């Protein structure tokens, strides 16, 4: 309404528009209010403000709901994540997801599948467990062996994957989880060989360890320096967090730094593909990632050149053979940790290891000819016999079995039982490194063979032949601890 003042005696009409007016008797003077067809500005402001408040309230409610849903989803996801694996890219890229899938299936899970994670090095394996209507998850983060131990220390990893053995300082940081070097915490998942790879067009078929070291440290820069065609050598290597690099550094580089010109990779497949597309390239990689590249034979002084084959890696005779590890707390609270490891080490789990291109620990018999430099008795005894695809190895100066050997005992006995092999066909041959005198080394090698025989006897198997040959038939040079460890072994042969 709008107030209009009119003179006494004038008609009750608007002097501007001529509309009829009504008298406002609330004032002493005559004021007439005219009806308006539009709201006042103040009213408009109130309406707009109220609307904005309503919208803000609705938006706030929606945001809260979404945040609540996100928190609920996160909580659900955390509750349904039954295992967290982290570490080695060599293991985690393909083998880890395959093991996780088969593990869930072994538990009776349905709808089992592997999904991509936030990047190429991370994966999520899902499945619906029996008596459960929702999904359970196993997460796998494969950013390198070193990350296994940092994440375990931070409580962000249940099982650490490593393509090299844990270091002393890493084990010290995990001491609250138990002794990481004990048989309860350190589990040998399988075997692998670090293959030195070149382009298929490269005529080089073999190199010794010294040559490989000089190539990767930049002392040899042209292929003509090692007997190939002329061309600048292009180097490819895994990154610093990689267990593959750590093992290569230990077995080959001997403390020397990589050449500055080397190209580094987090992903194994990418490295292999880079070598396959570069005629001057050379790199090193785990067995399953040779792909389209060419592996070369490797040797060192006093040993023959060997390609990384299943037998040479299984017996750990290949110079750059290595073990793949799973690390767990000594007394895990998560029930799935121990059951996963047990599955991975079982015959079915080891079949998965083999199917992914690694060397499984399921024992087989392999025909092999004794080397020409072998002792005559050794040649005679093995002439009509097969060698088993594993050796037992020992700590320096000891007859105590390492963690792998303890698990291998039952595998060998199972094979012998399955094949109905009697003890009179089993032969054990012990060897040592050359650290002691020849007589002491023969005694130690025989003591190791007898230690295995005693373990077999506890399992109702008495070997027919037990011999010790000292430091004869070394499979690696003794100028490093790794080489000596390879030579401290007991071979198992089965008469045909």
N, C-alpha and C positions, 0 to 999 in steps of 0.2 A: 504494500500500500504506500501511496505517496500523499503527503499532506499539501493541500492547496488553500490559500486564504482568499476569501471573496469579500467584497464590500457589502455593508448592510443594505438590504433591499434588493440586491442583485439576485438573479435566478441561480438555482443549483445546477449549473452546467459548467463544464470546464472551459475557461476562457480560451484555451489553446486548441482543444480537439472537439468541443461541443458535446462530449459525453455527459450523461446525467451523473450527479454527485450524490453522496450520502453524507449526512451530517455526523461529525464526530463530537459527541457531547462530553467527552472526557476533558476537554479544555474549556477555559473561560471564553476564549475567542472562538469564533466559528471556524473549524478546520474540517475540510472535506477530504476523505481518503479515496483515492482512485485505485481500483483493482489493477494489478500488473500481470501481464502474461509471462514474464521471465523472472527467475529467482534473482535475489540480490547477490552481488559478488561474494559476500561473506558466507552465504549459504553454499555457494558453489565450492568455496574453499574447504568448508567443513566436509562436504560430500567427498571431494577428491581425497582429502586427508584420511577419511575413514576407509575409503577404497584401498588406498596405498597400505594402510595398516593391515587390512584384511589380506592383501596379496603377500605382504611381508610375512605375515603369520603362516599363510599357506606354504610359502617357499621354505620358511624355516622348518616347518613340520616335515616337508618332503626331504630336506637336507638331513634332518635328524634321522628320518626313517632310513635313508640311504646309508648314512653312517652306521646306524645300528645294524642294518643288513650286512654291511661290509665287515663289521666287527664280528657279527655272528658267523659269517662265512669263513673269516679268518680263524675263529675259534674252532669251528667245525673241521676246517682243513687241518689245523694243528692236531686235533684229537684223532683224526683219521689217518694221519701220516704215521705209519707203523715203523718205518725205517728211513734213516737218512744216510746215504753213502756219499763219500766225498774223497777226492784225491786224483789219482793217476788218470790221465787222458787215455793212455794205452789200454787200461782196463775199462774205464768208464764210458768210452765212446760207443762200443757195441757189445762187448762181453758183459758189462754190468747190467744194461737193460735186458739182455737175453736171460741172464741168470735170474734177475728179478721176476721176469715173466714166468719162467719155469718154476720158480719158488712159489709164486702165488698159485699157479695151477696145481702144484704138488699139495698145497693146503686146501685144494678143492674150490678155489676161486673161479668165478665166471666173469665174463665181460673184461677179460685181461687184455690190456693194450698199452703201448708206449706212446706218450704225448710229448711234443716239444716243450722245452722250458723257456726261460727268458732269453737264452742265447744258444748257440750251437753246442756248447759244452755242457748244457744242462738238460736233463730229461726227467719225466715223471711217468712212472709205471703204475697203472691203476687196476683194480679188480674188486669184485664183490665177494667177500669171504662168506663161507657157510653160516647160516643163522644170522645174517646181517643184511639189511635192505639198502645200505648205503655203501659208497665206494671207500676203499682203503687205498692209501698211496705209499709208494716207495720213491723217494726223491734221489736223484743222482747228479752230483755236481763234479765234473771232471776237469778241474783247472790245474792239475799237476800234483805229483806225489807230495810235495812239501805242504800243500794246502790241507792234506789229510790230517796232519798232526796239529796244525794251528787251529783248525776247526774242532778237532777233538778236544783240544785244550780249552776252547771257548764253549764247550757244551753244545756245539751246533752240528755234530756229526756222531752217528752211532757206530759206523764201521768205516775205518780208513782204508782206502785203496792205495797201494804203493807198488811201483815197478822197480823198487830198490829197497834194501833193508833200512829200517829206522836207524837214525844216527843217535849217538849217545846223548847229545844235548836235547834232542827231541824226546827221547825216552825219559830223560830227567824231568822235563816239563810235564810229562803225563804220569808221573809217579803216583799221583793220587788215584789213578785208575788201575794201578797195579804194576807189575813187572812186564813191560812191553816186549821183552825178549823171551818170556816164558812160553811154554807150549799152550798155555791157556789164552794167551793174548796174540801171539804171532802165528798166523796160519798161512801155509804155502798154497796159494790158489792154483798155480800152474807154472809152466816154464815158458820162457820166451828166449829168442836169440836176437840180439841187436844186429840187424843186417846192414852192412855197408852197401849202399845202392848207387848205381850209376845209370845213365841213359842206355837203352838197349843198343844204341849204335856205337857205344864205346867198346873198343876191342879189349880193354883190360878185363881179365878174368880173375886175377888174384893180386893181393897186396899183403905185405907183412905189417905188423903192428907199428913198427918204426916209420914206415912210409905213410901209413894212415895218420899217425900223429903229426908228422911234418907237413902233410897236406892241410890238415885242419888248424894248425897253428900258423900257417902262412909261410913256412920255410920252403915248401914246394908249391909253386904257383902256376906251372904249365904242365899239361899232360905229357909232353915230350920228355920230361924229367923222370917219368916212371915207365917209359917205353911205349907210350901210345902216340897218337897223332899230335901235331902241334896245336895248341889252343889253351887259352886262359882257363884255369880251373875255377868254377863257380861253386861256392860252398853253401850248404843248407843244413841247419841244425834246429833242434827243439829249443824251447825257451828255458830260462833258468829254473823255473818251478818244476820242470819235467824230470821224472825219475829216469827216463831214457837218457836224457842229457847227463844226469848225475852219474849213471852207470858208465856211460861212454867216457865221461871225464875221468872216472876212477880207473877204468880198464885200459884206456888208450892214451889220454892226454898226459897222465902222470904229473899233474900239477902245472902244466903249461897252459897259458890262456888261449882261447879261440882267436883266430885271426879277426881283425876288425871288420873285414869285408863280408863276413858270414851273414846270411839272411836267417832270421830266427822265426820259428813258428810255434804257436800254441797247439795247433791241430795236426795230428799225425798224417791224416789223409792229404791235407793241403801241402805238406812238405813232400810227400811222395809224388804227388801230381806235379809239383814244381820241378823235381828231378826228371820225371818222365818227359817233360816238355822242354828240357834244356840239354842239348847234346854235350855240353861241357860241365854238366852238373854232377855233384856227388853229395850224398847225405847219409844219415844213419837213422834207422827206424825199426820198430818192432816187426816181427815176422808177418802178422796179418796185414801190414800196410805196405808190403812190397809192391803190390798192385801191378802197374804197368812198367815199373822200373826193373833193373837187373841186379840181383845180388851177386857179390863177388866172394871168392874164397879168402879166408883170413888165416894167417899163420904168424908165428914168431919163432925166434931161434930155438932149435932143438925140437920143434914140432912140425907135423905135416900140415899143409893147407887144408882147411875144411870149409865146406859150404854150410850155412845154417839149415840143416835138415832136421826132420823130426827125431831121428836117432841121435845125431850129434848134440842136439839140444837137450833131449830127454836124459841122456847120460851125463850131460853138462861137460862133454869133451870139447865142444865148440868154444873157441876162445872167448867170444862175446856172449855166451849164454848167461841167462840171469833167471832169477825167481820172481814170481809175482806174488804179492802179499796182501792179506787182509789183516787189519789190526783191530782188536776189540778190547774193551775193559776186561780185566781178569774175572770179575764177578758182575756181569751185566745185569741191570735191573729190568731192562726191556727183554721180554721173553723171545721176541723175534730175532734178536741178535744171534744168539747161540743156534737157533734152529736154521737161520739162513746160512751160517758158516758150515754147519753139519751137512746141509743140502749141497752147498758148493763143493765140498770135499768128497761127497758121495759119488758112486759110479755114474749116476744120472747127471749130477752136476758137472763132473769131469767130462762127460760126453758133450755138454754145452761148451766147455772150455775148448775142447778139440774142434768142435764145429765152427767156432769163431776164428780158427786159424792159429791158435796157440797150441802148445804141446801139453796134452792132458797127462795126468799121473796114473791113468789106468794102465796097468802093466801088460806088456806084450813081449813075445819072443822074436828076436831078430837074428838072422844068419849073419855072421861077421868073420872075416879072415884075420888072424893075428898078424900084427905088423912084423916085418922082417927082422927088426932089431929086438924082438921079444925073446925072453929066455926060452931055451929049447923045451923045457918041461911044460911051460905055459902053452907053447905051440902044439905040443903033443896032446895035452889034455883038452884043448879047445877045438881040436881038428874036426871032430864030429859032434859039435855042441852048438847051441844057440845062446846068445847073450840076452839077458833081460834088459828092458828099456829103461833101466834106472841104475844108479850106483848109490851106495851109502857113503856119506861123507862125515868127517869128524873135525872137532876143534883141534887147534895146534897142540901137538904133544900128548893128546888124550885119546882114550878109547870110548869116550862118551859120545853118543849119537846126537846129531843136531835135530832140530824140530821136524824137518822134512823126513829124516830117516825114521823117526819114531812112527810117523803116519804110514810110511812106505812098508814097514814090516808087515802090517796087516794086509796091505794090498798084495804083496808078494805071496803071503800065505793063502790068501783067497784065490789067487790065480792058480797056484799049485794044487789047491784042493779042487778047483773047478776042472782042471785038466787031469786030475788024478795022477799027479806026478809023485813018485816016491822019493824018499830022501837019498837013496843011492844014486840018483841022477843029478843031484844038486851039488854044485861046486862053488866055493867062495875063494876069491883071490884078493889079498890085501896089498895096498901100496901106501907109500909115505912121500913126504917132501924130503929134500936132501939136508935138512937142518942138522941132523946128528951124524954120527959116524956110520959107515956102511953096516956094521954089525948091529948097532942100535936101531937103525932104520928098518932092518929086516925083522928084528924082534918086535918093534912097534907095529909094523904092517901085519905081522902074524897075529899079534894081540888083537888088532882091530877085526881081522877075519874071524878070530875065535869069539869076539864079543857078539858078532852077528850070529854065529853058530849057536851061541848060548841063548840068544833071543829066540831063534827058531826052535830050539829044543823046548823052551817054555811053551811053544805053540805046537808041540808034538811033531816036530820035523827035525831030523838029524842029517845034516849034509854029509855027503860021502867024502868030499875033498875040501880041505882047508889049508891054504898056503899063504905065505907072505913073501913078496918080492922086493921089499925095500923101496928105493926111489927109482927103480926101473920103470920104463914105459910112462914117463911123465906126459901128461896131456896138455900142460901149459908150462910156460917159463916160470922159474922160481924167483924172479927178481921183484915180485910183488906179493902181498899177502893173498890177493885174489887168486893168483897163479898157484901158490902153495896150497891153498884150500882145495882147488880142483884136483890136485895130485894126491891129497889125503883121502883115499877112497877104498871101498870094497866092491868089486865086480861080482855079479851073480851069473853063472852059466848053467845051462841045463843040457845034460847029455841027450842026444837024440835016440 
